[in-house]
Amino acid sequence: MDTNEVIDHCPVCDKEIFFGQVVWKVGTDLCCSVEHMLKRAKVVIVNSGQEGGASHAHT
């Protein structure tokens, strides 16, 4: 991290995001981890051709 300046908070866990920190962006939201990015984006993993069946959602 370049500075101690907090520029945002992760919308999933409310963890501070600092200037210069590597983050993942969903729309205008900055997420602190890939897992939180997936949760924020409401990504759902399915098997192709079986979209109506069981899935694994990142919630």
PyMOL CGO cylinders between C-alpha atoms (Angstrom):
from pymol import cmd
from pymol.cgo import CYLINDER

trace = [
    CYLINDER, 0.00, 0.00, 0.00, 1.23, 3.46, -0.85, 0.3, 1, 1, 1, 1, 1, 1,
    CYLINDER, 1.23, 3.46, -0.85, -0.39, 5.42, 1.98, 0.3, 1, 1, 1, 1, 1, 1,
    CYLINDER, -0.39, 5.42, 1.98, -2.62, 5.06, 5.01, 0.3, 1, 1, 1, 1, 1, 1,
    CYLINDER, -2.62, 5.06, 5.01, -5.34, 7.07, 3.25, 0.3, 1, 1, 1, 1, 1, 1,
    CYLINDER, -5.34, 7.07, 3.25, -8.67, 5.21, 3.34, 0.3, 1, 1, 1, 1, 1, 1,
    CYLINDER, -8.67, 5.21, 3.34, -10.50, 5.86, 0.07, 0.3, 1, 1, 1, 1, 1, 1,
    CYLINDER, -10.50, 5.86, 0.07, -13.43, 3.44, 0.35, 0.3, 1, 1, 1, 1, 1, 1,
    CYLINDER, -13.43, 3.44, 0.35, -14.85, 0.41, 2.15, 0.3, 1, 1, 1, 1, 1, 1,
    CYLINDER, -14.85, 0.41, 2.15, -15.63, -3.05, 0.77, 0.3, 1, 1, 1, 1, 1, 1,
    CYLINDER, -15.63, -3.05, 0.77, -19.42, -3.28, 0.33, 0.3, 1, 1, 1, 1, 1, 1,
    CYLINDER, -19.42, -3.28, 0.33, -19.42, -6.92, 1.47, 0.3, 1, 1, 1, 1, 1, 1,
    CYLINDER, -19.42, -6.92, 1.47, -17.35, -6.81, 4.69, 0.3, 1, 1, 1, 1, 1, 1,
    CYLINDER, -17.35, -6.81, 4.69, -16.92, -3.05, 5.26, 0.3, 1, 1, 1, 1, 1, 1,
    CYLINDER, -16.92, -3.05, 5.26, -13.12, -3.49, 5.41, 0.3, 1, 1, 1, 1, 1, 1,
    CYLINDER, -13.12, -3.49, 5.41, -11.15, -0.30, 4.71, 0.3, 1, 1, 1, 1, 1, 1,
    CYLINDER, -11.15, -0.30, 4.71, -9.69, 0.09, 1.21, 0.3, 1, 1, 1, 1, 1, 1,
    CYLINDER, -9.69, 0.09, 1.21, -6.50, 2.14, 1.08, 0.3, 1, 1, 1, 1, 1, 1,
    CYLINDER, -6.50, 2.14, 1.08, -5.03, 4.29, -1.68, 0.3, 1, 1, 1, 1, 1, 1,
    CYLINDER, -5.03, 4.29, -1.68, -2.76, 2.12, -3.87, 0.3, 1, 1, 1, 1, 1, 1,
    CYLINDER, -2.76, 2.12, -3.87, -4.27, -1.19, -2.69, 0.3, 1, 1, 1, 1, 1, 1,
    CYLINDER, -4.27, -1.19, -2.69, -5.09, -3.83, -5.31, 0.3, 1, 1, 1, 1, 1, 1,
    CYLINDER, -5.09, -3.83, -5.31, -8.89, -4.19, -5.42, 0.3, 1, 1, 1, 1, 1, 1,
    CYLINDER, -8.89, -4.19, -5.42, -11.60, -5.69, -7.64, 0.3, 1, 1, 1, 1, 1, 1,
    CYLINDER, -11.60, -5.69, -7.64, -14.25, -3.39, -9.11, 0.3, 1, 1, 1, 1, 1, 1,
    CYLINDER, -14.25, -3.39, -9.11, -17.93, -4.24, -9.60, 0.3, 1, 1, 1, 1, 1, 1,
    CYLINDER, -17.93, -4.24, -9.60, -19.69, -1.27, -11.17, 0.3, 1, 1, 1, 1, 1, 1,
    CYLINDER, -19.69, -1.27, -11.17, -18.57, 1.60, -8.96, 0.3, 1, 1, 1, 1, 1, 1,
    CYLINDER, -18.57, 1.60, -8.96, -17.92, -0.62, -5.92, 0.3, 1, 1, 1, 1, 1, 1,
    CYLINDER, -17.92, -0.62, -5.92, -14.40, -1.59, -4.86, 0.3, 1, 1, 1, 1, 1, 1,
    CYLINDER, -14.40, -1.59, -4.86, -14.07, -5.03, -3.28, 0.3, 1, 1, 1, 1, 1, 1,
    CYLINDER, -14.07, -5.03, -3.28, -11.17, -6.19, -1.10, 0.3, 1, 1, 1, 1, 1, 1,
    CYLINDER, -11.17, -6.19, -1.10, -10.99, -9.76, -2.48, 0.3, 1, 1, 1, 1, 1, 1,
    CYLINDER, -10.99, -9.76, -2.48, -11.99, -11.96, -5.40, 0.3, 1, 1, 1, 1, 1, 1,
    CYLINDER, -11.99, -11.96, -5.40, -14.48, -13.80, -3.16, 0.3, 1, 1, 1, 1, 1, 1,
    CYLINDER, -14.48, -13.80, -3.16, -16.16, -10.51, -2.22, 0.3, 1, 1, 1, 1, 1, 1,
    CYLINDER, -16.16, -10.51, -2.22, -16.17, -9.39, -5.87, 0.3, 1, 1, 1, 1, 1, 1,
    CYLINDER, -16.17, -9.39, -5.87, -18.00, -12.60, -6.81, 0.3, 1, 1, 1, 1, 1, 1,
    CYLINDER, -18.00, -12.60, -6.81, -20.51, -12.08, -4.01, 0.3, 1, 1, 1, 1, 1, 1,
    CYLINDER, -20.51, -12.08, -4.01, -21.11, -8.45, -4.99, 0.3, 1, 1, 1, 1, 1, 1,
    CYLINDER, -21.11, -8.45, -4.99, -21.52, -9.36, -8.67, 0.3, 1, 1, 1, 1, 1, 1,
    CYLINDER, -21.52, -9.36, -8.67, -23.93, -12.18, -7.70, 0.3, 1, 1, 1, 1, 1, 1,
    CYLINDER, -23.93, -12.18, -7.70, -22.01, -14.66, -9.83, 0.3, 1, 1, 1, 1, 1, 1,
    CYLINDER, -22.01, -14.66, -9.83, -23.64, -18.08, -10.09, 0.3, 1, 1, 1, 1, 1, 1,
    CYLINDER, -23.64, -18.08, -10.09, -21.71, -21.13, -11.31, 0.3, 1, 1, 1, 1, 1, 1,
    CYLINDER, -21.71, -21.13, -11.31, -23.76, -23.62, -13.35, 0.3, 1, 1, 1, 1, 1, 1,
    CYLINDER, -23.76, -23.62, -13.35, -23.12, -26.53, -15.68, 0.3, 1, 1, 1, 1, 1, 1,
    CYLINDER, -23.12, -26.53, -15.68, -23.88, -25.55, -19.27, 0.3, 1, 1, 1, 1, 1, 1,
    CYLINDER, -23.88, -25.55, -19.27, -27.18, -26.95, -20.47, 0.3, 1, 1, 1, 1, 1, 1,
    CYLINDER, -27.18, -26.95, -20.47, -28.31, -27.48, -16.88, 0.3, 1, 1, 1, 1, 1, 1,
    CYLINDER, -28.31, -27.48, -16.88, -29.05, -23.89, -15.87, 0.3, 1, 1, 1, 1, 1, 1,
    CYLINDER, -29.05, -23.89, -15.87, -32.38, -24.89, -14.29, 0.3, 1, 1, 1, 1, 1, 1,
    CYLINDER, -32.38, -24.89, -14.29, -30.75, -27.37, -11.92, 0.3, 1, 1, 1, 1, 1, 1,
    CYLINDER, -30.75, -27.37, -11.92, -28.59, -27.02, -8.84, 0.3, 1, 1, 1, 1, 1, 1,
    CYLINDER, -28.59, -27.02, -8.84, -26.08, -24.20, -8.82, 0.3, 1, 1, 1, 1, 1, 1,
    CYLINDER, -26.08, -24.20, -8.82, -23.43, -22.73, -6.58, 0.3, 1, 1, 1, 1, 1, 1,
    CYLINDER, -23.43, -22.73, -6.58, -24.06, -19.07, -5.85, 0.3, 1, 1, 1, 1, 1, 1,
    CYLINDER, -24.06, -19.07, -5.85, -21.45, -16.85, -4.22, 0.3, 1, 1, 1, 1, 1, 1,
    CYLINDER, -21.45, -16.85, -4.22, -23.66, -15.29, -1.55, 0.3, 1, 1, 1, 1, 1, 1,
]
cmd.load_cgo(trace, "trace")
